[in-house]
Amino acid sequence: MRILITGCNGQLGNEMQLLEKENQQHTYFNTDVAELDITDEEAINRFVTDNEIDGIVNCAAYTAVDKAEENQELCHKLNATAPGLLAKAIEKRGGWMIQISTDYVFDGTNHRPYTEDESVCPNSTYGRTKLEGEQEVTNGCKRSMIIRTAWLYSTFGNNFVKTMIRLGKEKPELGVIFDQIGTPTYARDLAVAIFAAINQGIVPGIYHFSNEGVISWYDFTKAIHRIAGINTCHVRPLHTSEYPTPAARPHYSVLDKTKIKQTYNIEIPYWEESLAECIALLGTD
């Protein structure tokens, strides 16, 4: 197959590129904004047609959750309009599309893991635009797969793990939210799941993917410091109310991953095992 990967310079896009070396039965077109503007319908149609693309994995998105509140138009363009354009372009070729979405489509009032068929209720611009992107892709491409993920980190780009390691080395004390509960996702593990879907065949629908387990941001930070060997920084638990942000976060966004595990017969690593793997790689940089 000839597969278009968008957002190749991001965390997930970079992990996809690493795994392409192990999946050489396909031809990949790795693009970011310099190679393909996904808000330009004409450019998308031309690229998809000229390169005879069979499938698209859209890793591109506007992910600055707080900045999205002041940049709503750009956020909507990248998270809602652009995925719709990609979906329509690949549908004309009878192809498939994988759209990466987020736990922010939920308001976080659950007390048990969210399944794919539960009601969505985003309470931020980021969450609303990502939900609209899901709908645009589902309506635009019959063979589409939505994968909602959460708390993404990797060795690439800026993310919570890297920030907590840096701050842990720089500061004697840190305050971190303890009343927001979810599960981290190592981008490499998500990339592995995406390739499982590509290689086994796209089964259309909505899926959830994160690592296994449940944790708060506070406990996640404590684990990051312990695994990274940082013992000079005192981490204090904070209530969400003590750390106000422009965008509301879900208080509970644990995702139920039963569907993707059963559909593609995959095992998902425990969050702490994947965190240790990522930190070990960061240590070699």
ZITATA-V328305 format. One record per residue. N is the residue number from 1. OMEGA is omega as a letter, one per 20 degrees, with the letter a starting at -180 (* if undefined). Layout:
n: [N:N]
omega: [OMEGA:OMEGA]
//
This chain:
n: [1:2:3:4:5:6:7:8:9:10:11:12:13:14:15:16:17:18:19:20:21:22:23:24:25:26:27:28:29:30:31:32:33:34:35:36:37:38:39:40:41:42:43:44:45:46:47:48:49:50:51:52:53:54:55:56:57:58:59:60:61:62:63:64:65:66:67:68:69:70:71:72:73:74:75:76:77:78:79:80:81:82:83:84:85:86:87:88:89:90:91:92:93:94:95:96:97:98:99:100:101:102:103:104:105:106:107:108:109:110:111:112:113:114:115:116:117:118:119:120:121:122:123:124:125:126:127:128:129:130:131:132:133:134:135:136:137:138:139:140:141:142:143:144:145:146:147:148:149:150:151:152:153:154:155:156:157:158:159:160:161:162:163:164:165:166:167:168:169:170:171:172:173:174:175:176:177:178:179:180:181:182:183:184:185:186:187:188:189:190:191:192:193:194:195:196:197:198:199:200:201:202:203:204:205:206:207:208:209:210:211:212:213:214:215:216:217:218:219:220:221:222:223:224:225:226:227:228:229:230:231:232:233:234:235:236:237:238:239:240:241:242:243:244:245:246:247:248:249:250:251:252:253:254:255:256:257:258:259:260:261:262:263:264:265:266:267:268:269:270:271:272:273:274:275:276:277:278:279:280:281:282:283:284:285]
omega: [r:a:r:r:r:a:a:r:r:a:a:r:r:r:r:a:r:a:r:a:r:a:a:r:r:r:a:r:a:a:r:a:a:a:a:r:a:r:a:a:a:r:r:a:r:a:a:a:a:a:r:a:r:a:a:r:a:r:a:r:r:a:r:a:a:r:r:a:r:r:a:a:r:r:r:a:a:a:a:a:a:r:r:r:r:a:a:a:a:r:r:r:a:a:a:r:r:r:r:a:a:r:a:r:r:a:r:a:r:r:r:a:a:r:a:a:r:a:r:a:a:r:r:r:r:a:a:a:r:r:r:r:r:a:r:a:r:r:a:a:a:a:a:a:r:r:r:r:a:r:a:r:r:r:a:r:r:r:a:a:r:a:a:r:a:a:r:r:a:a:r:a:r:r:a:a:r:a:r:a:r:r:r:r:r:a:r:r:r:r:r:r:r:r:r:r:r:a:r:a:a:r:a:r:r:a:r:r:r:r:r:r:a:a:r:r:r:a:r:r:r:r:r:a:r:a:a:r:r:a:a:a:r:a:a:r:r:r:r:a:r:a:a:r:r:a:r:r:r:r:r:a:r:a:r:a:a:a:a:r:a:a:a:r:a:r:a:a:r:a:a:r:r:r:r:r:a:a:r:r:r:a:a:a:*]
//
